[in-house]
Amino acid sequence: MPVHGVCKNIMSARQKDRGYGTSQNPDRFQQQDYLQLKQILLTQNKLFRDEAFPPDQRSIGQGKLEPAQLAQVQWLRPRDIVTNPFFILDGVSRFDFGQGQVGNCWFLASLGALTFHKEIFKLIVPLDQTCLGKDYCGLFHFRFWRFGKWVDVVIDDKLPTVSRKPIFARSKDECEFWPALIEKAYAKVCGSYADMTSGTPAEAMRDFTGGVHMCIQLSDPSPNLWKLLCRAGRSRTFMSCSSIPKTEATTGDRLANGLVPGHAYTVTGLKELQSQETAVNLVRLWNPWGHGEWIGDWSDKSPLWQSVSTKDREKCLTVENDGEFWMSLEDCCRYYTNIEICGMRPDFLDEDPACHWKTSMYENRWVAGTTAGGYINHTETFWTNPQYRIKVSGKPNSSQTRNTLVSLMQKPDKRNRRSAQLLFIGFIIFEVSEKDEKRAGKFPASFFSSHRPIAQTRTLMKSREVTEFLTLKPGEYVIVPCTDKPDQTASFLLTIFSREETRCYENSGHSFNNPVGKVKKEKNCQDVENKMLLLRQYSDKYEEVDAELLQQLLKGDLISGSFSIDACRSMVALMDESGDGKLDSQEFGYLWHKVTKYKQVFAKMDVSQTGTLSLTELRNALRDSGMSISDELLNLMAVRYGASSGHMTLENFISLSLRLSRMNKIFTELSDGRNVTLSRPEWLFLSMYT
């Protein structure tokens, strides 16, 4: 039986707190345990076949191969392709492999960058794997960072081939198979080989590092671009760039200068040379096709190489059609749209190597009707977006050094990468004044209408991740991640990298003041007597009310509601202190007081007078009832108690409020101040009755 969704989320959060999902202790992708599988296979002398990513057309995906090609595909293990296969042969290099029939140059460009970083390579590609020998069982595994956690991905080694040659990524040496196998593992993560079609190098680079990502637009480069690139080059970073896209005037798959339009290239080197006593900044790039190079200034056969010293020329220049070439930084900015930098740590952002950056990461969702408020131009709903408070410490910095990098990444809800519909996303930052610092919970619409943003993403982008490198002076701020339109549901990951000491937290609030819980004395004694007479009218000889009688009361003189018998049973169970399924006069009085109070709150918050609450009105109603809940819990309550129309009836609001108030009280009574510990019988008694 599948794990319950809420339980799964709790388990995931606890595992994260215990260190699961880190690079050293990755989570099991699709619950497949590499060591356990390997032990079973070796004991039973069997070869692994991965039913979670089967060696058939489903794993190739739709639209990648013609039917005639598909008919020729054979799934073969390395030992069936060559007689002496190796996982890795004579080390790893960007020149080991070339692109196959998947449009995944973005992935292979990142793979080329990975080969420069041996320690990271060993993290992603465990080296104790073999294609032959006593430890071979057709089972391999690789590690990737995926949306906030590291996962260990298990595959079998059956590769799609035609005429005994791999049709996707292939090695230059036909006996080496690590490139084809890591591509298969990443295809499994994406959903299929076809799901790897089209992308940006930043996506795979992020999945190889789990660190900080920065995108530099080259249309208007910073004067400090070269210094930043050099710092990144000295650090453990991956760098890539994308060439300008095709235009209507473009003919063929290459431009006249030799570059492939709309193509991903890996940055493999940086060098400052003296050319006739003039400093020249050069960038070395690599085409993951393994061939096809730039033919302009500083290319392999450019006469400009004669203007540098023999030592520099011999050290830098290699005249081969291997896809790698040099070009000036100016030409790079002219013919490429951006440079992507991704590193395990954000130290390349700072000129001070001794500086240690801090990281805060938050997972959340925009949910239609509750926390998906859209862009700031949607003034009535923008405030409902998730909000994050950040307090920056330190002394004011007159140099305006950028000290904060904010990353917003949207998480797909679909299993297959190509099926995921990316939204236009961004974030806006507001300064919180001293008078607002003590405000608890989310800032209302009035706050945002009276405050101007101090920073934001330059534009909302339809991409997996957007980042901004900012200067935040000491003080308090609120960051609001958003989509371009309200009521767009999606999950996201917000990461804040800060140079200064900061305190960050999610701002939706989670407190229970519960003023409704205190029964006020009635001023009108006649009212009290009338209500007690009404109670006695429906009670038995012990002045007790069960669910059936409660339903009659609620349908009658009390609130004229329409409560199901199940809802009434739930109310009785929540208020029943004796556990006999009935309410005595005191318990009923307490319930009655709460029900009538919640009805008053409902009427007050139903500003549209439709007889229902919108999910935005729901938050206000709960707050007015003394209960401030987090966005995450609000989203869950909307699913559990709300209608498909996105509205909530009076019956459901009262049921929700009673349960929320009562369960919080039960926690308070059973907890040690932080946690509740229950035996299995205790848990079953509590959960099955309340």
C-alpha positions in Angstrom: 0.0 0.0 0.0 1.4 3.5 -0.9 2.5 5.7 1.9 -0.1 8.4 2.9 0.7 11.8 1.4 0.9 13.7 4.7 2.8 10.9 6.3 5.2 10.8 3.4 5.9 14.5 3.8 6.5 14.1 7.5 8.8 11.2 6.9 10.7 13.2 4.2 11.1 16.2 6.6 12.4 14.0 9.4 14.8 12.1 7.1 16.2 15.5 6.0 16.7 16.5 9.6 18.6 13.3 10.2 20.9 13.9 7.3 19.2 11.9 4.5 19.3 13.5 1.1 22.8 14.9 1.5 25.6 14.1 -0.9 27.1 11.7 1.5 23.8 10.0 2.4 21.6 10.4 -0.7 17.9 9.4 -0.8 16.9 6.3 -2.8 15.3 7.3 -6.1 12.1 5.4 -6.5 12.9 3.6 -3.3 15.5 1.4 -5.0 18.4 0.5 -2.7 21.6 -0.1 -4.6 23.5 -2.1 -2.0 20.4 -4.3 -1.1 19.8 -5.0 -4.8 23.4 -5.8 -5.4 23.6 -8.3 -2.5 20.4 -10.1 -3.7 21.6 -10.3 -7.3 25.1 -11.6 -6.4 23.6 -14.1 -4.0 21.2 -15.4 -6.7 23.7 -15.1 -9.5 21.3 -12.9 -11.6 21.7 -9.9 -13.8 19.6 -6.8 -12.9 16.7 -5.8 -15.1 15.2 -2.4 -14.0 11.4 -2.6 -14.2 11.3 1.0 -13.0 13.0 2.0 -16.3 12.5 -1.0 -18.5 14.7 -1.7 -21.6 12.0 -1.0 -24.1 10.3 1.8 -26.1 8.8 3.3 -22.9 12.2 4.4 -21.7 13.2 5.8 -25.2 10.0 7.9 -25.1 7.8 9.4 -27.7 8.9 11.1 -30.9 12.6 10.5 -30.6 13.0 7.6 -33.2 11.1 6.8 -36.3 9.1 3.5 -36.3 11.6 1.9 -38.6 14.5 2.9 -36.3 12.6 1.6 -33.2 12.1 -1.7 -35.0 15.9 -2.1 -35.2 16.7 -1.2 -31.6 18.2 -3.9 -29.5 18.9 -3.5 -25.8 22.3 -4.9 -25.1 24.6 -5.0 -22.1 28.2 -3.7 -22.6 29.5 -7.3 -22.5 27.2 -8.1 -25.4 28.4 -5.1 -27.4 32.2 -5.7 -27.0 34.2 -8.6 -25.7 36.2 -6.5 -23.1 34.0 -3.7 -21.8 35.2 -1.1 -19.2 33.3 1.2 -17.0 36.1 3.8 -17.2 39.2 3.3 -19.4 42.4 5.4 -18.8 40.7 8.1 -16.8 37.9 10.5 -17.7 38.0 13.4 -20.2 35.7 15.7 -22.0 37.0 14.1 -25.2 35.8 10.7 -24.1 32.3 11.0 -25.7 30.0 12.5 -28.3 26.3 13.3 -28.6 23.9 10.7 -30.0 20.4 10.9 -31.3 19.0 12.9 -28.4 19.0 16.7 -28.5 20.7 16.8 -25.1 23.8 18.9 -25.8 23.0 20.8 -22.6 23.5 17.7 -20.6 26.7 16.6 -22.4 28.1 20.1 -22.1 27.6 19.9 -18.3 29.1 16.4 -18.4 32.2 17.8 -20.1 32.5 20.3 -17.3 32.1 17.6 -14.8 35.3 15.8 -16.1 37.4 18.8 -14.8 36.4 18.2 -11.2 37.6 14.8 -10.0 36.1 15.0 -6.5 32.7 16.0 -7.8 33.0 13.3 -10.5 33.6 10.6 -7.9 30.5 11.9 -6.0 28.3 11.7 -9.1 29.9 8.6 -10.6 30.9 6.0 -7.9 34.1 4.5 -9.3 33.8 1.1 -7.6 31.7 -0.2 -10.5 32.6 -2.7 -13.2 31.3 -4.1 -16.5 32.9 -7.5 -15.8 34.2 -9.6 -12.9 32.9 -11.2 -9.7 31.2 -7.9 -8.6 29.3 -7.5 -11.9 25.6 -8.0 -11.8 24.3 -5.6 -14.5 23.6 -3.0 -11.8 24.9 0.6 -11.8 24.1 3.7 -9.8 24.7 7.4 -10.1 24.0 10.4 -7.8 22.2 13.6 -8.7 20.9 16.6 -6.8 17.2 17.0 -7.4 15.2 20.0 -6.1 16.8 20.2 -2.7 18.1 16.7 -2.0 20.6 14.3 -3.4 19.3 11.0 -4.8 21.0 7.7 -5.7 19.7 6.5 -9.1 19.8 2.8 -9.9 19.8 1.4 -13.5 20.5 -1.8 -15.4 23.2 -1.7 -18.0 21.0 -2.6 -21.0 21.7 0.1 -23.6 19.6 0.9 -26.8 21.7 0.0 -29.8 21.4 -0.4 -33.6 23.9 -2.7 -35.3 25.4 -3.2 -31.9 26.3 0.5 -31.5 24.7 2.7 -28.8 22.3 5.2 -30.4 22.6 7.8 -27.7 25.7 9.1 -25.9 28.7 7.0 -27.0 32.4 6.9 -26.1 35.2 7.6 -28.6 36.6 4.3 -27.4 33.9 1.7 -28.0 35.1 -0.3 -24.9 34.3 2.5 -22.4 30.7 2.9 -21.1 30.5 5.4 -18.3 29.1 8.2 -20.6 26.3 6.0 -21.9 25.4 4.7 -18.4 25.3 8.1 -16.7 23.1 9.4 -19.6 20.7 6.5 -19.0 20.5 7.3 -15.3 19.7 10.9 -16.0 17.2 9.8 -18.6 15.5 7.8 -15.9 15.4 10.9 -13.7 13.8 12.9 -16.5 11.3 10.1 -17.4 12.8 8.9 -20.7 15.6 9.6 -23.2 13.1 11.7 -25.2 12.5 13.8 -22.1 16.1 15.0 -22.2 15.5 16.8 -25.5 16.2 20.6 -25.2 17.4 22.3 -22.0 20.0 24.6 -20.6 23.4 23.5 -19.2 22.5 25.2 -15.9 19.9 22.5 -15.3 22.3 19.6 -15.4 25.1 21.6 -13.8 22.8 22.3 -10.9 22.0 18.6 -10.7 25.7 17.8 -10.6 26.5 20.2 -7.8 23.4 21.1 -5.8 25.1 24.4 -5.2 24.8 28.0 -6.3 23.8 29.0 -9.8 24.4 32.3 -11.5 23.4 33.4 -15.0 25.3 36.3 -16.6 23.7 38.0 -19.5 26.3 38.9 -22.1 24.3 41.6 -24.0 25.4 44.1 -21.4 28.4 42.6 -19.6 29.7 44.0 -16.3 33.2 45.6 -16.3 34.1 43.0 -13.7 33.1 40.0 -15.8 36.6 38.8 -16.4 37.5 39.0 -12.7 34.3 37.0 -11.8 35.1 34.4 -14.4 38.6 34.0 -13.1 37.4 33.6 -9.6 35.0 31.0 -10.8 37.7 29.3 -12.7 39.9 29.0 -9.6 36.9 27.6 -7.6 35.2 24.3 -8.0 32.7 25.6 -10.5 31.1 24.5 -13.8 30.8 27.0 -16.6 28.9 26.9 -19.9 27.4 29.3 -22.4 24.7 29.3 -25.0 25.2 30.6 -28.5 22.8 33.0 -30.1 19.7 31.3 -31.4 18.8 30.6 -35.0 17.2 33.4 -37.0 15.2 33.3 -40.3 18.4 34.3 -42.1 20.3 31.3 -40.7 20.9 28.5 -43.2 22.2 25.1 -42.2 23.2 23.9 -38.8 26.2 26.2 -38.5 26.9 29.9 -38.8 29.6 31.2 -41.2 31.9 31.6 -38.2 31.7 27.9 -37.4 29.4 28.2 -34.3 26.2 26.2 -34.0 23.3 28.5 -33.3 21.2 27.9 -30.1 23.8 25.4 -28.9 25.3 24.7 -25.5 29.1 24.9 -25.1 31.3 24.2 -22.1 33.8 26.7 -20.8 37.0 24.7 -20.4 39.6 27.4 -19.7 40.5 31.0 -19.2 43.8 32.7 -20.1 45.2 36.2 -20.2 47.9 36.5 -22.8 50.2 39.2 -24.0 49.7 39.9 -27.7 52.2 42.5 -29.0 52.3 44.0 -25.5 48.6 44.1 -25.2 46.7 42.0 -22.7 44.1 39.7 -24.3 41.5 37.8 -22.3 40.7 34.5 -23.9 38.0 31.9 -23.2 38.3 28.3 -24.2 35.1 26.6 -25.3 34.1 23.0 -26.1 31.4 21.8 -28.4 29.8 18.5 -27.0 29.4 17.2 -30.5 33.1 16.6 -30.4 33.7 18.4 -33.6 32.8 21.7 -35.3 34.7 24.8 -34.1 34.9 28.6 -34.2 36.9 29.8 -37.1 37.3 33.5 -36.2 40.0 35.3 -34.2 42.1 33.1 -31.9 40.6 29.9 -33.4 43.0 26.9 -34.0 44.4 28.3 -37.3 44.1 32.0 -36.5 47.3 34.0 -37.4 46.9 35.9 -34.1 48.6 33.0 -32.3 51.8 34.2 -33.9 51.6 37.4 -31.8 52.1 35.6 -28.5 55.2 34.0 -27.0 56.2 30.6 -28.2 55.7 29.3 -24.6 52.1 30.5 -24.4 51.3 29.3 -27.9 52.7 25.8 -27.1 50.9 25.7 -23.8 47.5 26.8 -25.1 47.1 25.9 -28.7 46.1 22.4 -30.0 45.2 22.2 -33.6 42.7 19.4 -33.7 39.1 19.0 -34.8 38.0 18.0 -31.3 35.3 20.6 -30.8 37.5 22.8 -28.5 38.7 26.3 -29.4 39.8 29.7 -28.0 38.1 33.0 -28.6 38.4 36.5 -27.1 36.1 37.5 -24.3 34.7 40.3 -26.5 33.7 37.7 -29.2 32.3 35.5 -26.6 30.0 38.3 -25.4 29.1 39.0 -29.1 28.2 35.5 -30.2 26.8 34.0 -27.0 23.7 35.1 -25.0 24.8 34.2 -21.5 27.4 32.4 -19.3 26.1 30.0 -16.6 28.2 29.4 -13.5 27.4 26.7 -11.0 29.4 25.7 -8.0 29.2 23.5 -4.9 29.8 26.7 -2.8 29.2 30.4 -3.5 32.8 31.4 -2.6 33.4 32.5 -6.2 30.9 35.3 -5.7 33.3 37.1 -3.3 36.7 38.6 -3.8 37.5 37.6 -0.2 38.5 33.9 -0.2 38.2 33.8 3.6 34.5 34.7 3.5 32.0 31.9 4.3 28.6 32.3 2.8 25.5 31.0 4.6 22.6 29.1 2.9 18.9 29.0 3.7 16.6 26.7 1.7 12.7 26.6 1.7 10.3 24.3 -0.1 6.8 25.4 -0.6 3.9 25.6 -3.1 1.7 28.1 -4.8 -1.8 26.7 -4.5 -4.7 28.0 -6.5 -7.2 29.8 -4.2 -4.9 30.0 -1.2 -1.3 30.8 -1.8 -1.1 31.6 -5.6 -1.5 35.3 -5.6 0.2 36.1 -8.9 2.4 39.1 -9.7 2.3 42.4 -7.8 -0.1 44.0 -10.3 -2.8 41.7 -8.9 -3.2 43.9 -5.9 -6.0 42.0 -4.1 -4.2 38.6 -4.2 -0.5 39.3 -4.3 -0.2 39.3 -0.5 -1.5 35.6 -0.4 1.8 34.4 -2.0 4.2 32.7 0.4 6.3 35.3 2.2 9.8 34.9 3.7 11.4 37.3 6.2 15.1 37.8 6.1 17.1 39.9 8.7 20.5 41.0 7.5 23.0 41.7 10.2 26.3 43.6 10.1 27.4 47.2 9.6 26.3 49.4 6.7 28.6 48.9 3.7 29.4 52.1 1.7 31.0 50.1 -1.1 27.6 48.5 -2.1 29.2 45.1 -2.3 26.6 42.5 -3.4 26.0 40.3 -0.4 22.9 38.2 -1.2 22.1 35.8 -4.0 18.4 34.6 -4.2 17.4 31.6 -6.3 13.9 30.5 -7.1 13.4 27.1 -8.7 10.1 25.6 -9.7 9.6 21.9 -9.1 7.7 19.9 -11.7 4.6 18.0 -10.5 4.8 15.6 -13.5 7.0 12.5 -13.7 8.2 13.2 -17.2 10.3 16.3 -17.8 8.7 17.3 -21.1 5.2 17.0 -19.6 6.0 19.6 -17.0 4.5 23.0 -17.8 6.9 25.7 -16.6 5.3 28.9 -15.3 6.6 32.5 -15.5 8.2 32.9 -12.1 10.1 35.6 -10.2 10.4 37.2 -6.7 10.0 40.7 -5.3 11.8 42.0 -2.2 10.4 44.7 0.2 12.1 46.4 3.1 10.3 46.0 6.4 10.3 49.2 8.5 10.8 49.2 12.3 7.1 49.7 12.9 6.3 46.5 10.9 9.1 44.3 12.3 7.0 43.1 15.2 4.0 42.2 13.0 3.2 38.5 13.2 2.1 36.4 10.2 1.8 37.5 6.6 1.8 41.1 5.6 -1.6 42.1 4.2 -2.4 43.7 0.9 -2.2 47.2 2.5 1.5 46.6 3.3 2.4 46.0 -0.4 0.2 48.8 -1.7 2.1 51.3 0.6 5.6 49.9 0.1 7.8 50.0 -3.1 10.0 47.0 -4.0 13.7 47.5 -3.3 14.8 44.6 -5.5 13.2 42.0 -7.8 14.0 39.7 -10.7 14.6 41.7 -13.8 11.7 39.9 -15.5 9.4 37.0 -14.9 11.0 34.0 -16.7 9.5 30.8 -18.0 12.5 28.8 -16.8 13.3 26.2 -14.1 15.3 28.7 -12.1 15.8 32.4 -11.8 18.5 34.1 -9.7 19.5 37.6 -8.7 22.7 38.8 -7.1 21.8 41.7 -4.8 23.0 44.2 -2.3 21.0 44.2 0.9 22.0 46.7 3.6 21.5 45.7 7.3 17.9 45.5 8.1 14.8 43.4 7.7 13.1 42.4 4.4 10.3 40.2 3.1 10.8 38.1 -0.1 7.7 37.2 -2.1 8.1 34.4 -4.7 5.4 34.7 -7.3 4.0 33.6 -10.7 2.8 36.0 -13.3 -0.9 35.1 -12.8 -3.0 34.2 -9.7 -4.3 30.7 -9.2 -1.4 28.9 -10.8 -0.5 25.8 -8.8 3.2 24.7 -8.6 5.9 23.7 -6.1 9.1 25.7 -5.7 12.4 25.8 -3.9 13.7 29.2 -2.6 17.4 29.4 -1.7 19.0 32.4 -0.1 22.9 32.6 -0.1 24.1 35.4 2.2 27.5 36.9 2.9 26.4 38.5 6.1 24.9 36.8 9.2 21.2 36.5 8.5 18.0 35.1 10.0 15.4 33.7 7.6 12.0 32.2 8.2 8.7 31.5 6.5 6.3 34.3 7.3 2.8 32.8 7.2 2.8 32.2 10.9 1.6 29.2 13.0 0.1 30.2 16.3 -3.1 29.5 18.3 -4.3 32.3 20.5 -7.7 30.7 20.5 -9.9 33.4 22.1 -13.0 31.5 21.0 -12.1 28.7 23.4 -13.1 30.8 26.4 -16.9 30.7 27.1 -18.1 34.2 27.9 -20.9 34.7 30.4 -24.1 35.6 28.7 -25.5 39.0 29.6 -29.1 37.9 29.0 -30.1 35.3 31.6 -33.2 34.6 29.7 -31.1 33.6 26.6 -29.1 31.2 28.8 -32.3 29.6 30.2 -33.8 29.3 26.7 -30.7 27.6 25.4 -30.5 25.1 28.3 -34.2 24.4 27.8 -33.4 23.7 24.1 -30.7 21.3 25.2 -33.0 19.4 27.6 -35.6 19.2 24.8 -33.3 16.9 22.8 -31.4 15.2 25.6 -32.2 11.9 27.2 -32.7 11.3 30.9 -29.0 11.8 31.6 -29.1 15.2 29.8 -26.8 13.9 27.1 -26.8 14.4 23.4 -25.5 11.9 20.8 -24.7 12.5 17.1 -28.3 12.0 15.9 -29.7 14.5 18.4 -26.9 16.9 17.7 -27.8 16.8 14.0 -31.4 17.7 14.8 -30.2 20.6 17.0 -27.9 22.0 14.3 -30.6 21.7 11.7 -33.1 23.4 13.9 -33.0 26.3 16.2 -29.3 26.8 16.7 -27.7 27.8 13.5 -30.0 26.5 10.7 -27.1 24.6 9.2 -27.0 21.4 7.1 -24.7 19.0 8.9 -24.2 15.4 7.8 -24.4 12.7 10.4 -20.7 12.0 9.9 -19.9 15.6 10.6 -21.9 15.4 13.8 -20.2 12.2 14.9 -16.9 14.0 14.4 -18.0 16.9 16.5 -19.1 14.6 19.3 -15.9 12.7 19.2 -13.8 15.9 19.4 -15.7 17.2 22.5 -16.4 13.9 24.2 -14.2 13.7 27.3 -15.7 10.5 28.6 -15.4 8.5 25.4 -19.0 7.2 25.5 -20.1 8.8 22.2 -22.3 11.4 24.0 -22.0 15.0 25.2 -23.1 16.0 28.7 -24.6 19.4 29.3 -21.2 21.0 30.0 -19.6 19.5 26.9 -22.5 20.4 24.8 -22.5 24.0 26.1 -18.8 24.3 25.2 -19.5 22.9 21.7 -22.5 25.1 21.2 -20.6 28.2 22.2 -17.8 27.4 19.7 -20.3 26.6 16.9 -22.2 29.8 17.3 -18.9 31.8 17.5 -17.6 30.2 14.3 -20.9 31.0 12.6 -20.5 34.6 13.5 -16.9 34.6 12.2 -18.1 33.0 9.0 -20.8 35.6 8.4 -18.3 38.4 9.1 -15.7 37.1 6.7 -18.2 36.2 3.9 -17.9 39.7 2.4 -19.4 38.5 -0.9 -22.4 37.1 1.0 -22.5 34.0 -1.1 -22.9 31.6 1.8 -19.4 30.3 1.3 -15.8 31.4 2.0 -13.2 31.8 -0.6 -10.0 30.2 0.4 -8.5 33.7 0.8 -11.3 34.6 3.2 -10.6 31.3 5.0 -7.3 32.5 6.2 -8.8 35.7 7.6 -11.6 33.7 9.2 -9.2 31.4 11.0 -7.1 34.4 12.1 -10.2 36.0 13.5 -11.0 32.8 15.3 -7.6 33.0 17.0 -5.8 30.5 14.8 -2.9 31.6 12.5 -1.7 28.7 10.4 1.1 28.2 8.0 0.7 28.3 4.2 1.4 24.5 4.1 -1.4 23.7 6.5 -3.8 26.1 4.9 -3.2 24.4 1.5 -3.9 21.0 3.1 -7.1 22.3 4.8 -8.3 23.7 1.5 -7.9 20.3 -0.1 -9.5 18.4 2.8 -12.4 20.7 3.6 -12.9 22.9 0.5 -15.1 22.2 -2.5 -13.7 21.8 -6.1 -15.0 25.3 -6.8 -12.4 26.7 -4.4 -14.9 27.7 -1.7 -15.9 26.4 1.7 -19.3 26.0 3.2 -20.4 26.9 6.7 -20.6 23.2 7.7 -17.0 22.5 6.5 -15.7 25.7 8.1 -17.1 24.8 11.5 -15.8 21.2 11.2 -12.4 22.4 10.2 -12.2 25.0 13.0 -13.4 22.7 15.7 -10.9 20.0 14.6 -8.0 22.4 14.3 -8.7 24.0 17.7 -9.2 20.6 19.4 -6.2 18.9 17.9 -4.0 21.7 19.0 -5.3 21.4 22.5 -4.7 17.7 22.5 -1.1 18.3 21.4 -0.6 20.8 24.2 -2.0 18.3 26.8 0.1 15.4 25.6 3.3 17.1 24.6 6.5 17.8 26.6 6.5 21.3 25.1 8.0 20.2 21.7 7.0 16.7 20.9 4.3 14.0 21.5 5.3 10.4 22.1 2.6 7.8 21.7 2.5 4.0 21.8 0.8 2.2 18.9 -2.4 1.6 21.0 -2.4 5.2 22.2 -2.0 6.4 18.6 -4.8 4.2 17.3 -7.2 5.2 20.1 -6.6 8.9 19.5 -6.6 8.9 15.7 -9.5 6.5 15.2 -11.9 8.3 17.6 -11.1 12.0 17.2 
